[in-house]
């Protein structure tokens, strides 16, 4: 079987990109993915707001949120998103400075922002009313039907081998064998599995992540929070269960939970997870082919990356407008041709590791 694109990735963004390329842009698309275990703590969150400091990123995001929601409604079987009021906060100086800039940029591009009073936990904080959050579990539960509706071929990943021959990608996954014009790596696991060690080391910081799932408790004051000092995200679901995820050690995540949600409360741990993620040295996303790799790598688009998917689909289909062309060209991996100037985004990991930008 022959395809225009073979997408490798287990994230919602990988699935949505496959659907948009197939449904909107009439491409032949295969998605090589396996849905996550529904009992496992989440490995990520998707919200239509993020600690973005670059103006062009805000503009791209603003123009694509509505298109993302419209596509979800048209191609979906069940509702897979909700309106939320996330709280971003910081205490250290770098985090406060970044958050002040985030607030200014969000206001400039028409996003609602509400300044919060100081508390025991933070010095600077802003709430972003009426943001959109993807509900990952319902999204994955309806994924097979969604892919079928969009005419995407789903392939289960099993000992994937990819050979570049005669300007095409020859892919084998278990007993499945396909040919694709382009292979796109959309999540960190795909990049770690298919890029060379030198490509990883020259472009990314490997970061250990910890995640907890806490059994349902009474509603907490701020059900969705993001700490700019350490990159820890805490989400309480409608049933009261809490997903906690951090680019940090288990000990740091436990301390954050104690300070934020479990003070004077008895809670029970329902699940935990550890995994590796990739962060860029300048905090900005990567879009393009790294060094001599033949794969298109899409990485580090943060929690709002899901809502930039319509623009990504257009750039891959040669249907992008001028702003989108300029934006994604600047995200090309560092090389002799592209030096990634003026695209830096705030990154807690880069900040904590003392990386010079």
Secondary structure as UniProt FT lines:
FT   STRAND          2..8
FT   HELIX           12..23
FT   TURN            24..25
FT   STRAND          29..32
FT   TURN            38..39
FT   HELIX           55..75
FT   STRAND          81..90
FT   HELIX           93..108
FT   TURN            109..110
FT   STRAND          114..115
FT   STRAND          124..134
FT   HELIX           136..141
FT   HELIX           143..149
FT   TURN            150..151
FT   STRAND          153..155
FT   STRAND          161..165
FT   TURN            166..167
FT   STRAND          168..173
FT   TURN            174..175
FT   STRAND          176..185
FT   HELIX           188..194
FT   HELIX           197..203
FT   STRAND          204..214
FT   STRAND          224..227
FT   TURN            228..231
FT   STRAND          232..236
FT   TURN            238..239
FT   STRAND          242..246
FT   HELIX           250..260
FT   TURN            263..264
FT   STRAND          269..280
FT   TURN            281..282
FT   STRAND          286..289
FT   TURN            291..292
FT   STRAND          296..299
FT   TURN            303..304
FT   HELIX           305..308
FT   HELIX           309..316
FT   TURN            317..318
FT   HELIX           322..330
FT   TURN            341..342
FT   HELIX           348..352
FT   TURN            353..354
//
